[in-house]
Amino acid sequence: MPSLVLKRGKRRWRASVMVDGQCRKKWFTDDSKDSQRAAATWEAEAKAQLKRECSQASTACPSLYEWGERYMDHVSTYKAEKTYVEKRIELHKFLGAVPKGIAAANYSSVPADVFGAARGEAEAYLQEQAKSRSPNAANKARKNLAAGWDWARKHLPGWPMVENPFRLVERVPEVRMPRYVPPREHVEAVDEYLRRECASGDPARVQDWVMFGVFRWLMARKGEVHRMSPADVNLVGGMVRLWSRKTRTGDMEGKWVPMIQPLRERMLLWDRERPIKDKQNLFLVLDTFKFCEAHYGNPFTSRQHVMERWCERAGVKPAFDHHSIRHRGAIDLYESGARISTIQRILRHERPTTTERYLESLGVDLAATREALERTFGGGKVIHLARVAEAK
């Protein structure tokens, strides 16, 4: 099914098909209905062609290198950029490593069936990762490699139908420290610094203050903010649409979330003061510093160290990053008594269990909370309303 995605600051339809691990994709000119129909037609034709090619292809067992290439093609098409980078790093490390019990220079040339039959090979690799990197890194490698092996079982012809060797390895015990959550007064201090800078009337400084409000009150991810277009802001209804690939299928999906009044006021200000209004993106590079001059008027791709600079100028130590504001908002919601389901909708998680793990990673003891609720309110006598009515 064609996807409407943002490419080089412009929304365009992208057609993509995947058959037996082989991927093909094509970009179309714009976001019109004609382009959508053309993309759907192309997908049907490309899928039929790939099926014909795959039926004629050899079913010899692929090498681990072929697996890595095919899997990364799939991930680049259907998953978020951050997910792609993480998996690419782990596969690169794995394919370049020297096997322990297999005669090969590295894993790249090893057939998948040979690796699957080599007892203890996956465990030896992950133990080495735990020793040379960290237990957390070893568990991350295990997660990504196991997901890749599962994908290959479904999509690669000739892949060995054996148990996933990475899932047979137990997770390495690790000490997980809670993620950093900045104090509320630190977030407010940076917000106040940006408000004072905004008073200068410089459009770049006004934009900084508005963007910080989006991070603070919508708990938006950096990519979601950079993708925003004027069409994603409903000032009358007080809603903002945030686009993300954080979905089960990897599709780009937009979700509407409500604005509180302070954010709506900032959005109204930006609607009046925005100097460039003929671009697809709501936020653009507006600084005229030497480094930024060549990118003036273009969408943001990354704003490295900008939050660090804001914290330094606001006198906030230690500095926090964009995602730490999301952490702060999640904790504030939980402490205010919001339900997990409500926090899930605001954070735009697919599953409530994701929200629970997210809160626990921030130091919230949900298990103890449940235990206290059960101890206080659980185990009471069940009252059957029908019997109460009969008694009356």
DRENVO-396556 format. One record per residue (C-alpha): residue number from 0; residue in one letter; y, x, z. Coordinates in Angstrom, 1 decimal. Layout:
residues N
- NUM | A | Y | X | Z
...
//
This chain:
residues 392
- 0 | M | 0.0 | 0.0 | 0.0
- 1 | P | 3.4 | 1.5 | -0.9
- 2 | S | 5.6 | 2.7 | 1.9
- 3 | L | 9.4 | 2.6 | 2.1
- 4 | V | 10.5 | 5.9 | 3.4
- 5 | L | 13.6 | 8.1 | 3.7
- 6 | K | 13.7 | 11.1 | 1.4
- 7 | R | 16.7 | 13.4 | 1.1
- 8 | G | 18.9 | 10.8 | 2.7
- 9 | K | 17.8 | 8.0 | 0.3
- 10 | R | 15.3 | 5.2 | 0.9
- 11 | R | 12.6 | 5.3 | -1.8
- 12 | W | 9.2 | 3.7 | -2.4
- 13 | R | 6.3 | 6.1 | -2.1
- 14 | A | 2.8 | 5.4 | -3.5
- 15 | S | -0.2 | 7.2 | -2.0
- 16 | V | -3.9 | 6.9 | -2.3
- 17 | M | -6.8 | 8.6 | -0.5
- 18 | V | -10.4 | 8.6 | -1.8
- 19 | D | -13.1 | 10.8 | -0.1
- 20 | G | -10.5 | 13.1 | 1.3
- 21 | Q | -8.6 | 13.5 | -1.9
- 22 | C | -4.9 | 12.4 | -1.8
- 23 | R | -2.4 | 11.7 | -4.5
- 24 | K | 1.1 | 10.4 | -4.0
- 25 | K | 4.2 | 9.7 | -6.1
- 26 | W | 7.8 | 9.0 | -5.3
- 27 | F | 9.7 | 6.3 | -7.1
- 28 | T | 13.4 | 6.2 | -7.8
- 29 | D | 14.8 | 3.7 | -5.2
- 30 | D | 14.0 | 0.9 | -2.8
- 31 | S | 14.2 | -2.0 | -5.3
- 32 | K | 11.5 | -4.6 | -5.9
- 33 | D | 10.8 | -3.1 | -9.4
- 34 | S | 10.0 | 0.3 | -7.8
- 35 | Q | 7.8 | -1.4 | -5.2
- 36 | R | 5.8 | -3.2 | -8.0
- 37 | A | 5.6 | 0.0 | -10.0
- 38 | A | 4.3 | 1.9 | -6.9
- 39 | A | 1.6 | -0.8 | -6.3
- 40 | T | 0.5 | -0.6 | -9.9
- 41 | W | 0.3 | 3.2 | -9.8
- 42 | E | -1.7 | 3.1 | -6.6
- 43 | A | -4.3 | 0.8 | -8.2
- 44 | E | -4.7 | 3.0 | -11.2
- 45 | A | -4.7 | 6.3 | -9.3
- 46 | K | -7.3 | 4.9 | -6.9
- 47 | A | -9.6 | 3.9 | -9.7
- 48 | Q | -9.2 | 7.4 | -11.3
- 49 | L | -10.0 | 9.2 | -8.1
- 50 | K | -13.1 | 7.1 | -7.5
- 51 | R | -14.3 | 8.0 | -11.0
- 52 | E | -13.6 | 11.7 | -10.3
- 53 | C | -15.3 | 11.6 | -6.9
- 54 | S | -18.4 | 10.0 | -8.3
- 55 | Q | -18.8 | 12.9 | -10.7
- 56 | A | -18.0 | 15.6 | -8.2
- 57 | S | -20.6 | 17.7 | -6.5
- 58 | T | -21.7 | 16.6 | -3.0
- 59 | A | -22.3 | 20.2 | -1.8
- 60 | C | -21.3 | 20.8 | 1.8
- 61 | P | -17.6 | 21.7 | 1.9
- 62 | S | -16.4 | 24.9 | 3.6
- 63 | L | -14.2 | 24.8 | 6.7
- 64 | Y | -11.3 | 25.9 | 4.5
- 65 | E | -11.8 | 23.0 | 2.1
- 66 | W | -11.9 | 20.7 | 5.1
- 67 | G | -8.7 | 22.1 | 6.5
- 68 | E | -6.9 | 21.6 | 3.1
- 69 | R | -8.1 | 18.1 | 2.6
- 70 | Y | -7.4 | 17.1 | 6.2
- 71 | M | -3.8 | 18.5 | 6.1
- 72 | D | -3.2 | 16.6 | 2.9
- 73 | H | -4.1 | 13.4 | 4.7
- 74 | V | -2.0 | 14.2 | 7.8
- 75 | S | 1.1 | 15.1 | 5.7
- 76 | T | 0.9 | 11.7 | 4.0
- 77 | Y | 0.1 | 9.4 | 6.9
- 78 | K | 1.3 | 11.1 | 10.1
- 79 | A | 4.6 | 12.0 | 11.6
- 80 | E | 6.1 | 15.5 | 11.0
- 81 | K | 5.6 | 16.6 | 14.6
- 82 | T | 1.9 | 15.6 | 14.4
- 83 | Y | 1.5 | 17.5 | 11.1
- 84 | V | 3.0 | 20.7 | 12.5
- 85 | E | 0.8 | 20.6 | 15.6
- 86 | K | -2.4 | 20.1 | 13.6
- 87 | R | -1.4 | 22.7 | 11.0
- 88 | I | -0.9 | 25.3 | 13.8
- 89 | E | -4.3 | 24.6 | 15.4
- 90 | L | -6.2 | 24.6 | 12.0
- 91 | H | -4.5 | 27.8 | 11.0
- 92 | K | -5.5 | 29.5 | 14.3
- 93 | F | -9.1 | 28.2 | 14.0
- 94 | L | -9.7 | 29.1 | 10.3
- 95 | G | -8.4 | 32.6 | 10.9
- 96 | A | -10.6 | 33.3 | 14.0
- 97 | V | -13.7 | 35.5 | 13.8
- 98 | P | -16.9 | 33.6 | 14.5
- 99 | K | -19.0 | 34.6 | 17.5
- 100 | G | -22.5 | 33.9 | 16.2
- 101 | I | -22.0 | 33.5 | 12.5
- 102 | A | -21.8 | 36.4 | 10.0
- 103 | A | -18.4 | 35.9 | 8.4
- 104 | A | -15.0 | 37.5 | 8.5
- 105 | N | -13.4 | 34.3 | 9.7
- 106 | Y | -14.2 | 30.6 | 9.8
- 107 | S | -12.5 | 29.8 | 6.4
- 108 | S | -15.6 | 30.7 | 4.4
- 109 | V | -18.2 | 29.1 | 6.7
- 110 | P | -19.9 | 25.9 | 5.3
- 111 | A | -19.4 | 23.0 | 7.6
- 112 | D | -23.2 | 22.4 | 8.0
- 113 | V | -23.6 | 26.0 | 9.2
- 114 | F | -20.9 | 25.6 | 11.8
- 115 | G | -22.3 | 22.3 | 12.9
- 116 | A | -25.7 | 23.8 | 13.4
- 117 | A | -24.5 | 26.9 | 15.3
- 118 | R | -25.0 | 26.0 | 18.9
- 119 | G | -22.2 | 27.0 | 21.2
- 120 | E | -19.8 | 28.2 | 18.4
- 121 | A | -17.2 | 25.5 | 19.1
- 122 | E | -17.4 | 26.1 | 22.8
- 123 | A | -17.0 | 29.9 | 22.3
- 124 | Y | -13.9 | 29.4 | 20.2
- 125 | L | -12.3 | 27.0 | 22.7
- 126 | Q | -13.1 | 29.2 | 25.7
- 127 | E | -11.4 | 32.1 | 23.9
- 128 | Q | -8.3 | 29.8 | 23.3
- 129 | A | -8.2 | 29.0 | 27.1
- 130 | K | -8.4 | 32.7 | 27.9
- 131 | S | -5.9 | 34.0 | 25.4
- 132 | R | -3.5 | 31.1 | 25.4
- 133 | S | -3.9 | 28.6 | 28.2
- 134 | P | -6.3 | 25.8 | 29.3
- 135 | N | -3.7 | 23.3 | 28.0
- 136 | A | -3.7 | 25.0 | 24.6
- 137 | A | -7.5 | 24.9 | 24.5
- 138 | N | -7.5 | 21.2 | 25.2
- 139 | K | -4.9 | 20.6 | 22.5
- 140 | A | -7.0 | 22.6 | 20.0
- 141 | R | -10.1 | 20.6 | 21.0
- 142 | K | -8.3 | 17.3 | 20.5
- 143 | N | -6.9 | 18.2 | 17.0
- 144 | L | -10.1 | 19.9 | 15.7
- 145 | A | -12.3 | 17.0 | 16.9
- 146 | A | -10.0 | 14.5 | 15.2
- 147 | G | -10.3 | 16.5 | 12.0
- 148 | W | -14.1 | 16.6 | 12.2
- 149 | D | -14.2 | 12.8 | 12.8
- 150 | W | -12.0 | 12.3 | 9.7
- 151 | A | -14.2 | 14.5 | 7.6
- 152 | R | -17.4 | 12.5 | 8.5
- 153 | K | -15.7 | 9.4 | 7.0
- 154 | H | -14.0 | 10.9 | 4.0
- 155 | L | -15.6 | 14.2 | 2.7
- 156 | P | -18.7 | 14.0 | 0.5
- 157 | G | -21.5 | 16.3 | 1.7
- 158 | W | -20.1 | 16.6 | 5.2
- 159 | P | -22.9 | 17.1 | 7.8
- 160 | M | -23.7 | 13.9 | 9.7
- 161 | V | -24.2 | 15.7 | 13.0
- 162 | E | -22.5 | 15.1 | 16.4
- 163 | N | -18.9 | 16.3 | 16.5
- 164 | P | -19.3 | 19.9 | 17.9
- 165 | F | -15.8 | 19.9 | 19.4
- 166 | R | -16.4 | 16.7 | 21.3
- 167 | L | -19.6 | 18.1 | 22.8
- 168 | V | -17.4 | 20.7 | 24.5
- 169 | E | -15.9 | 19.5 | 27.9
- 170 | R | -12.2 | 19.7 | 28.4
- 171 | V | -11.0 | 22.8 | 30.2
- 172 | P | -9.7 | 22.1 | 33.7
- 173 | E | -5.9 | 22.6 | 33.7
- 174 | V | -2.9 | 22.2 | 36.0
- 175 | R | -0.5 | 19.8 | 34.4
- 176 | M | 3.0 | 19.9 | 35.8
- 177 | P | 5.2 | 16.8 | 35.5
- 178 | R | 7.6 | 16.9 | 32.6
- 179 | Y | 11.2 | 17.6 | 33.4
- 180 | V | 13.3 | 14.6 | 34.3
- 181 | P | 17.0 | 15.4 | 34.6
- 182 | P | 18.8 | 13.8 | 37.5
- 183 | R | 20.8 | 10.7 | 36.6
- 184 | E | 24.1 | 12.4 | 37.5
- 185 | H | 23.4 | 15.2 | 35.0
- 186 | V | 23.0 | 12.7 | 32.2
- 187 | E | 26.2 | 11.0 | 33.3
- 188 | A | 28.0 | 14.3 | 33.5
- 189 | V | 27.2 | 15.2 | 29.8
- 190 | D | 28.1 | 11.6 | 28.8
- 191 | E | 31.5 | 12.0 | 30.5
- 192 | Y | 32.1 | 15.4 | 28.8
- 193 | L | 31.4 | 13.9 | 25.4
- 194 | R | 33.7 | 10.9 | 26.2
- 195 | R | 36.6 | 13.3 | 26.9
- 196 | E | 35.9 | 15.2 | 23.7
- 197 | C | 35.8 | 11.9 | 21.8
- 198 | A | 39.3 | 11.1 | 23.0
- 199 | S | 40.6 | 13.9 | 20.7
- 200 | G | 39.9 | 11.6 | 17.7
- 201 | D | 37.9 | 14.2 | 15.8
- 202 | P | 35.2 | 12.1 | 14.0
- 203 | A | 32.5 | 14.7 | 14.8
- 204 | R | 33.2 | 14.4 | 18.5
- 205 | V | 33.3 | 10.6 | 18.3
- 206 | Q | 29.9 | 10.7 | 16.5
- 207 | D | 28.5 | 13.0 | 19.3
- 208 | W | 29.5 | 10.5 | 22.0
- 209 | V | 28.0 | 7.5 | 20.0
- 210 | M | 24.7 | 9.4 | 19.3
- 211 | F | 24.4 | 10.4 | 22.9
- 212 | G | 24.7 | 6.7 | 23.8
- 213 | V | 21.8 | 5.9 | 21.4
- 214 | F | 19.6 | 8.6 | 23.0
- 215 | R | 20.6 | 7.4 | 26.5
- 216 | W | 20.3 | 3.6 | 26.3
- 217 | L | 17.7 | 3.2 | 23.5
- 218 | M | 15.5 | 6.1 | 24.7
- 219 | A | 15.4 | 7.0 | 21.0
- 220 | R | 13.5 | 10.0 | 19.6
- 221 | K | 15.6 | 12.5 | 17.7
- 222 | G | 14.0 | 11.7 | 14.3
- 223 | E | 14.7 | 8.0 | 14.9
- 224 | V | 18.4 | 8.6 | 15.4
- 225 | H | 18.7 | 10.9 | 12.4
- 226 | R | 17.0 | 8.3 | 10.2
- 227 | M | 19.3 | 5.4 | 11.2
- 228 | S | 21.3 | 3.7 | 8.5
- 229 | P | 24.2 | 1.2 | 8.7
- 230 | A | 21.7 | -1.5 | 7.8
- 231 | D | 19.8 | -0.7 | 11.0
- 232 | V | 22.7 | -1.8 | 13.3
- 233 | N | 23.2 | -5.5 | 13.8
- 234 | L | 26.5 | -5.6 | 15.7
- 235 | V | 26.6 | -9.5 | 15.8
- 236 | G | 23.2 | -9.8 | 17.2
- 237 | G | 23.4 | -6.7 | 19.4
- 238 | M | 20.3 | -5.1 | 17.9
- 239 | V | 19.3 | -1.7 | 16.5
- 240 | R | 16.3 | -0.9 | 14.3
- 241 | L | 14.6 | 2.5 | 14.9
- 242 | W | 12.2 | 3.9 | 12.3
- 243 | S | 9.2 | 6.0 | 13.3
- 244 | R | 5.7 | 7.1 | 12.2
- 245 | K | 4.4 | 6.8 | 15.8
- 246 | T | 1.9 | 4.1 | 14.6
- 247 | R | -1.9 | 3.9 | 14.5
- 248 | T | -1.8 | 4.1 | 10.7
- 249 | G | 1.0 | 6.7 | 10.4
- 250 | D | 3.1 | 4.2 | 8.3
- 251 | M | 6.9 | 4.3 | 8.7
- 252 | E | 7.7 | 1.3 | 10.8
- 253 | G | 11.0 | -0.1 | 12.0
- 254 | K | 11.3 | -1.9 | 15.4
- 255 | W | 14.3 | -3.8 | 16.6
- 256 | V | 15.5 | -3.1 | 20.1
- 257 | P | 18.5 | -4.7 | 21.9
- 258 | M | 21.8 | -2.9 | 22.7
- 259 | I | 23.4 | -3.1 | 26.0
- 260 | Q | 27.2 | -3.8 | 26.0
- 261 | P | 28.4 | -0.2 | 26.5
- 262 | L | 26.3 | 1.0 | 23.5
- 263 | R | 27.5 | -2.0 | 21.4
- 264 | E | 31.1 | -0.9 | 22.1
- 265 | R | 30.4 | 2.6 | 20.9
- 266 | M | 28.7 | 1.3 | 17.8
- 267 | L | 31.8 | -0.9 | 17.1
- 268 | L | 34.0 | 2.2 | 17.5
- 269 | W | 31.8 | 4.2 | 15.1
- 270 | D | 31.9 | 1.4 | 12.6
- 271 | R | 35.7 | 1.7 | 12.5
- 272 | E | 36.0 | 5.5 | 12.8
- 273 | R | 33.1 | 6.6 | 10.5
- 274 | P | 34.8 | 8.7 | 7.8
- 275 | I | 32.0 | 8.7 | 5.2
- 276 | K | 30.7 | 5.2 | 4.5
- 277 | D | 29.0 | 5.6 | 1.1
- 278 | K | 25.9 | 7.4 | 2.4
- 279 | Q | 22.5 | 5.9 | 3.5
- 280 | N | 22.6 | 7.5 | 6.9
- 281 | L | 24.7 | 6.4 | 9.8
- 282 | F | 25.1 | 9.8 | 11.3
- 283 | L | 26.0 | 12.8 | 9.1
- 284 | V | 27.0 | 16.5 | 9.5
- 285 | L | 30.8 | 16.3 | 10.2
- 286 | D | 31.5 | 19.6 | 11.8
- 287 | T | 33.5 | 22.1 | 9.8
- 288 | F | 32.3 | 25.2 | 11.5
- 289 | K | 31.2 | 28.1 | 9.3
- 290 | F | 27.5 | 27.4 | 9.7
- 291 | C | 28.0 | 23.6 | 9.0
- 292 | E | 30.4 | 23.7 | 6.1
- 293 | A | 27.7 | 23.9 | 3.4
- 294 | H | 26.0 | 20.8 | 4.9
- 295 | Y | 29.1 | 18.6 | 5.4
- 296 | G | 28.3 | 15.0 | 4.7
- 297 | N | 24.5 | 15.5 | 4.6
- 298 | P | 22.0 | 13.8 | 7.0
- 299 | F | 20.9 | 15.7 | 10.0
- 300 | T | 17.5 | 17.4 | 9.7
- 301 | S | 17.7 | 19.2 | 13.0
- 302 | R | 20.3 | 19.8 | 15.7
- 303 | Q | 18.9 | 22.8 | 17.5
- 304 | H | 20.5 | 23.8 | 20.8
- 305 | V | 23.2 | 21.1 | 20.6
- 306 | M | 22.1 | 19.4 | 23.8
- 307 | E | 21.9 | 22.9 | 25.5
- 308 | R | 25.6 | 23.5 | 24.4
- 309 | W | 26.7 | 20.1 | 25.7
- 310 | C | 25.0 | 20.7 | 29.1
- 311 | E | 26.6 | 24.1 | 29.4
- 312 | R | 30.1 | 22.8 | 28.6
- 313 | A | 29.5 | 19.9 | 31.1
- 314 | G | 28.5 | 22.3 | 33.8
- 315 | V | 24.9 | 21.0 | 34.0
- 316 | K | 22.1 | 23.3 | 35.0
- 317 | P | 19.3 | 23.4 | 34.1
- 318 | A | 20.0 | 22.1 | 30.6
- 319 | F | 17.9 | 19.2 | 29.3
- 320 | D | 16.9 | 18.2 | 25.7
- 321 | H | 17.0 | 15.0 | 23.7
- 322 | H | 13.5 | 13.9 | 24.9
- 323 | S | 14.3 | 14.5 | 28.5
- 324 | I | 16.9 | 11.7 | 28.3
- 325 | R | 13.9 | 9.4 | 27.2
- 326 | H | 12.1 | 10.6 | 30.3
- 327 | R | 15.0 | 9.7 | 32.5
- 328 | G | 15.3 | 6.3 | 31.0
- 329 | A | 11.5 | 5.6 | 31.4
- 330 | I | 11.8 | 6.5 | 35.1
- 331 | D | 14.9 | 4.4 | 35.6
- 332 | L | 13.1 | 1.4 | 34.1
- 333 | Y | 10.1 | 1.9 | 36.3
- 334 | E | 12.1 | 2.4 | 39.5
- 335 | S | 14.1 | -0.8 | 38.7
- 336 | G | 10.9 | -2.8 | 38.8
- 337 | A | 10.3 | -3.3 | 35.0
- 338 | R | 6.7 | -4.1 | 34.1
- 339 | I | 4.6 | -1.7 | 32.1
- 340 | S | 4.6 | -4.1 | 29.2
- 341 | T | 8.4 | -4.2 | 29.2
- 342 | I | 8.7 | -0.4 | 29.3
- 343 | Q | 6.1 | -0.2 | 26.5
- 344 | R | 8.3 | -2.4 | 24.2
- 345 | I | 11.4 | -0.4 | 25.0
- 346 | L | 9.7 | 3.0 | 24.4
- 347 | R | 8.0 | 1.5 | 21.3
- 348 | H | 4.5 | 2.6 | 22.3
- 349 | E | 1.6 | 1.1 | 20.4
- 350 | R | -0.6 | 0.7 | 23.5
- 351 | P | 0.2 | 0.0 | 27.2
- 352 | T | -2.2 | 2.8 | 28.1
- 353 | T | 0.1 | 5.2 | 26.2
- 354 | T | 3.0 | 4.1 | 28.4
- 355 | E | 0.9 | 4.5 | 31.6
- 356 | R | 0.0 | 8.1 | 30.6
- 357 | Y | 3.6 | 8.8 | 29.7
- 358 | L | 4.8 | 7.6 | 33.1
- 359 | E | 2.1 | 9.6 | 34.9
- 360 | S | 3.1 | 12.7 | 33.0
- 361 | L | 6.6 | 12.2 | 34.5
- 362 | G | 5.2 | 12.3 | 38.0
- 363 | V | 4.7 | 8.5 | 38.6
- 364 | D | 1.6 | 7.8 | 40.5
- 365 | L | 0.4 | 4.6 | 38.9
- 366 | A | -3.1 | 4.9 | 40.5
- 367 | A | -1.6 | 4.8 | 44.0
- 368 | T | 0.7 | 2.0 | 42.9
- 369 | R | -2.3 | -0.1 | 41.9
- 370 | E | -4.2 | 0.8 | 45.0
- 371 | A | -1.3 | -0.4 | 47.2
- 372 | L | -1.0 | -3.7 | 45.2
- 373 | E | -4.8 | -4.3 | 45.6
- 374 | R | -4.6 | -3.4 | 49.3
- 375 | T | -1.6 | -5.7 | 49.9
- 376 | F | -2.4 | -8.7 | 47.6
- 377 | G | -6.0 | -8.3 | 46.4
- 378 | G | -9.1 | -9.7 | 47.9
- 379 | G | -7.5 | -13.0 | 48.9
- 380 | K | -9.2 | -16.3 | 48.9
- 381 | V | -9.4 | -17.9 | 45.5
- 382 | I | -7.9 | -21.4 | 45.6
- 383 | H | -9.2 | -23.8 | 42.9
- 384 | L | -6.4 | -26.1 | 41.9
- 385 | A | -8.8 | -28.8 | 40.7
- 386 | R | -10.4 | -29.0 | 44.2
- 387 | V | -7.0 | -29.2 | 45.8
- 388 | A | -6.1 | -32.1 | 43.6
- 389 | E | -9.4 | -33.9 | 44.5
- 390 | A | -8.8 | -33.4 | 48.2
- 391 | K | -5.4 | -35.2 | 47.8
//
